[in-house]
Amino acid sequence: MSPSLNPPLPPDPSSPVRRQRQEAASKPVATPLGSVGVAIVDDDENVHALVRDILGRAQEFCWVGSYSSGEAALTGIPQTGARVVLMDVKMPAMSGIECARRLKALLPQIIVVMITGLSDPRTIDLAQECGADRFLPKPFTAAHVLATLSFCIPRPKAETANPLPSAKGMSQPGLRRKSLAPREEELMRYVAEGLLNKEIAERMGVSIYVIHKLQSSAFKKLGARNRTEASRNWRQ
């Protein structure tokens, strides 16, 4: 039998998928006016495709870059103008936690959402200590991704549309603090002391998942994205 006249061809460097990945790492993508730029850092190509498809159907958010390693992300993300980064916790070479720490040092205002299938409290605490603002558990749906992103972005218009009447000697942060539930107030006392979530869970006698739920609610009421902002606003 004669050899095949059409042997398998090597991967085409001009294929759409490969070209998109190369562009993501080589040049910034313009963010449409009124949209929030989101970058993705994950070594799983399926996650890139899924999240990019979700962002492509969203009005408020848009994709600005995809990176398969922490090293590539640290080089590329500062050029994209991204406001939010979806970052996998577990990656080869540099972990997502270490990448988040370095990225926050470069871009203090950037919001880092850690994608994780892990439920280890120590890993979650380490991620928060390194600057993680939110967590997106695997597996996730489009609604879950968009809800998490929406929570990360402040809504100044909603807060100023109907301003609360001011009272002498009473600041806005003080009004926010009064809205906290008793358990949220207890949580914030421990957060302000610098306790880890695992330690707070032990003090309050609840699971780590209850702590994350209370923390998300309290941080939202305080207008904070992370522990530092929440502690400062709560003390005020």
Secondary structure, DSSP 8 states (H G I E B T S, - for coil): ----SS------TTSHHHHHHHHHHHS-----TT-EEEEEE-S-HHHHHHHHHHHHT-SSEEEEEEESSHHHHHHHGGGTT-SEEEEES--SSS-HHHHHHHHHHH-TT-EEEEEE----HHHHHHHHHTT--EEEESS--HHHHHHHHHHHS--HHHHHSS----BTTB-HHHHHHHTS-HHHHHHHHHHHHT--HHHHHHHHTS-HHHHHHHHHHHHHHHT-SSHHHHHHHHH-
